[in-house]
Amino acid sequence: MYGVLALAACLALFGGCASKNATSTSASDDAATGGDVATASGDQSSYDRYRDLGYRLDWKSYIVVGRGNTVTHFRAFDDALLAQDSGNVLSFLATDTGAVRWSTDLAGDLTRFVGLGRYRERVVSASQSELFLLDPKTGDLRDRQKYSSIVNTRPVVNSNGIAIFGTPTGRVAAHNVLAGYGMWAYGVSGAVTASPVLIQDDLVGVVSDKGDVIFIDVRSGSARGGAKIYGGVDNNPVTDGRYLYIASRDQSIWCFDSYGRDALQWRIRTQAPITGQPVLHDGRLFVAIPGEGFTAVDTRSGLRDWVAPDVDGDLLAVHDDNLVVWNGKVATILDGRRGSVVDRIELGHLAFLTTDKLVDGALYAVQPDGAIARYVPR
């Protein structure tokens, strides 16, 4: 709706609306209670646990991770997988077999990277100060572009090659990937730690740590509108192609219209600050609300459709009309219509558990040491 399909290719470049950690990787101290939990220490194999989720093993692979390093970035595409470790070695894997096509050392251990992606015929890895563009067939470095300022969010890139970053100095910065230079910067109150969101190909939404909500024209860098909330975010805002949804530290979920004067559409007040990543699916916003549970919100009305008490985590996948919610340790299967718990399955610690698409996509389980398994819907 509202141009979402037209933007799909652009949003996929750097993960668009994913959480700040790309996937939900931080486990809660205690597993959720209730239901049947399959533990790693029991007699149930890992294959059985993923089978209970509704997936079967397709292949297992491994990337070489240096001693003392772990996998810090991972992205899944239809035809390629990108993985980068804390030593900044980037690996390219084939999706169909898991074969490692190439690996390359991008920079020293002290260089901090903020995201992986693809743009046109290039693999892209973004650090805080530079953009690395590589040949997807060989891994050869084709270009290395410096930004006009230090950045601290992964970028979103529109169809014209304009990358938008947030910075720690209270600016939103635009970088032209095709020409290799900075275009403009827009000042806001407070650092920008949440990734900007591409609402339309020429419009980006930004939330600052001090609660500025700004809609910026991608080409000119001028503001088209804005609003103010009472705190920043510990996740990333999301969009359906017109409305911007924000789950904030100010104990609220907000919906703003990127068009017109009356930006605020609705607000839900919550018992505590929200840290989980909101996810949009089928006209509903899914997010864990502390003190309530995992919640489905109707995006039109702003009313709760249902609440699953004692369920925390982020929406990871939709399969057979069920929702898979992952909190970094336990995957909870919910009935998508009612929110009732179908099963709880403990998968143990992973660096990443992610999919290539939300509905009926392949599931990738990535261990910190570089072991990668692909599971596909049964």
Steps between C-alpha positions, in 0.01 A plus 500: 500500500604866456790405276649229719562267208677772304735557791568136583828480309630821658402402854666162465840656436589560863217334685257794483287455815695246688592552859815673613664159542359375170339208678388436854820363645482601865347228712298566810644378830222248543321302231133571461282274708213278396461261208746229402865604476746285307840556662840465341613276783216254453474205267351703220746581220530846351334365184197398706477842662493678165258239366264591784527860381381382159840489324735232367877515457612593148878528552772580751806711429783678675697820451850535642493736797831611650600398851318718753261639239127441453245560226372858541305565178285269288264565209293253299391563140325275248826415323775584750594512866737755653677443830761719669693428819641727770838486325324658198539202269205497259379170348263437209303171497275342240141473619423169327797301636661705778834490316734784591578677171755742645624672815691827527653707777346848481672691779675473835332373816447852637283615207133489595252393234129583505341286228513274195303522178495493123457779250464427129799280407693552822525349847510785752641512852462826691737608776467811714725697267503323162294302253662188350367379162608155381456278197246227593672243278858538626489708818741752345472853641359726226459824693558646845309820576548731798199667660481868583445410868519203738182291497356252748203339325474272202383694196188475291561548127243617248482406132722793401786387722452752780595344834355654817676456837449616856796655682604533866522880463132570440497493122337293230754465217452413133774338290487448122619143438520542123719812515673430831441827683287647779183681387338666800455485877194586707531594869280354775498508879714219637687216339332278240553140609192349330541424132314740268199350324430538128128577487491575128789506255533876554398520867677380814376494861737557793464482879769661719601405854327812632171423326515698178292335226595642160393420143779602261501535122778267383603711201511845660558424868214729602235405755149427375354474846563380851382445854633459852477207741627479857800272457718310257487136394693181575388342171427622148178664380309323222278609212232365268588750229303791645474479878796494740462280810720564804528288816672734740677535832230750599263209572304547181437359154447778246360512148580804285379580148784609275251706294290800601491724805338267755797269537394317819249226423495319833699432815497199734630559852681206661610407850873516426747607230495274195830348387381222267501542123156573349411304186220565250300216347156477342363828636631449853798619699659231717715595799573378853367743762664463844242416767243391241651251255544455129235720340323531164385856427259591221690760296184686393337548839795470737304247707640176634368196309642258754772463763703185575597532868843375610630498142792725417723542197469619141293359215746289302287308248149420383435140397172310455308796651710468815739763634852412617618737774869487598651648816859390447456163669143372468285493187130527581243392242177702519169454325495801272126555534461484877850534644476176697822307564540192281847395616824627654833367377837582653766537232791618713742784434543617142679798350209540257172332425350667196303442181532614140135609507237519770234270352605142418864596462811292564631510856873551572654403832845654543735399780755751637786277377383511137285186472194573284194281441219566254152367576209517257125473568370143510 
